[in-house]
Amino acid sequence: MIRIGIVGYGYWGPNLARNFAENGSCALAAICDPRPKRQDLARQRHPGVQIVASPNELIDQVDAIAIATPVESHFEIGMAALQAGRHVLVEKPLTSTAAQAECLIEEAEKRSLVLMVDHTFLYTGAVRKIRQLLDAGELGDCCYYDSVRVNLGLFQPDVNVIWDLAVHDLSIMDYLLPGSPVAVSATGISPHPGCAQSIAYMTCFFEQEQIAHIHVNWLSPMKIRRTLLGCSQRMVVYDDVEPSEKVKVYDKGVVVSNDPDNMYRKMIEYRMGDMWAPKLDTREALGVEAAEFLHCIENRAVPLSDGQTGLRVVRLLEAATQSMLDRGRPVEIEARRTFNDSLRGLASAVSRYQSGDSVGHSERPEHQPVRSRN
């Protein structure tokens, strides 16, 4: 049985610990946190689990670790675990820089270890359903991605609001859209002196006729988690705050045709069809993600949210931060896709085809083919 260790027992660590403890394919062996009060809470919730103060103490007792610490510590802890031969799941974002992410990916590949990023939204029933609709051709070609992700707090001491909230949308975009952004423009402010930017607007540009816009905010009086995906045949509204019908598909759009009697005139017709809400998998996304991590360890499979996914997201975050400091100047994304990246994509596709689904066996969601990134 795989022994799991949790590094960090603050906000997100308890959720990771609970989901691994409830999974019958592993044993929660150790929890690490340097704060005595958090150690006491971990002992109370998980009697019999070893509680330690240092990641080094934990690494020696487990087969795999889940890191839920501030982002600046991800690289050091993750590298130490990989060099010790441990599989690693890292809370988003993967690292503070793309260079650090590349080093972790190289180390994991060299040692044939699983490196996975905790992009939890990819494992929600809502996002997986949207991906299924796209793969089935029911929505058509994607035209735009428009998201609002705002709430009051939580202010983060180590990152700005883009690294905290927009990271979710960037990972969802990476999963749903067929191409990657080639440039990013971002603007943001910090109304409170000495604090990181708490309000930001981010636009992603693509080679094809696509655009994505993301609004994130720590200073909103209400919580909004609403994403609009506009496609050529249908449109999707994804509202994560909605308790039941989180995904709504609208058979609405426009049809543009040329007027044969006037070459300078175009006819625009509006299509007003029905709305329907597809049935969604209601399992907790983090539980599905934990099962994916364990499945990949046991079967030497490539995770849905692997290191390359994390790297692409970190590159976008770096570009957005640079653009924000330059008052919105577009920053181009360096394309560094290598032959090894292509091999990894092929291996991922083969692995998912052979396993019959995108994130493991019967207890995981149904098969979703890997979408081409060309």
Buried (B, 14 or more C-beta within 10 A) or exposed (E): EBBBBBBBBEEBBBBBBBBBBEBEBBBBBBBBBEEEEBBEBBBEBBEEBBBBEEBEBBBEBBBBBBBBBBBEBBBBBBBBBBEBEBBBBBBBBBBBBBEBBBBBBBBBBEBEBBBBBBBBBBBBBBBBBBBBBBBEEBBBBBBBBBBBBBBEEEBBEEBBBBBBBBBBBBBBBBBBBBBBBBBBBBBBEBEEEEBBBBBBBBBBBBEEEBBBBBBBBBBBEEEBBBBBBBBEBBBBBBBBEBEEBBBBBBBBBEEEEEEEEEEEEEEEEEEEEEEEBBEBBEBBBBBBBBBBBBBBBBBEBBBBBBBBBBBBBBBBBBBBBEBBEEEBEBBEBEEEEEEEBEEBBEEBBEBBEEBEBBBBEEBBBEBBEBBEBE
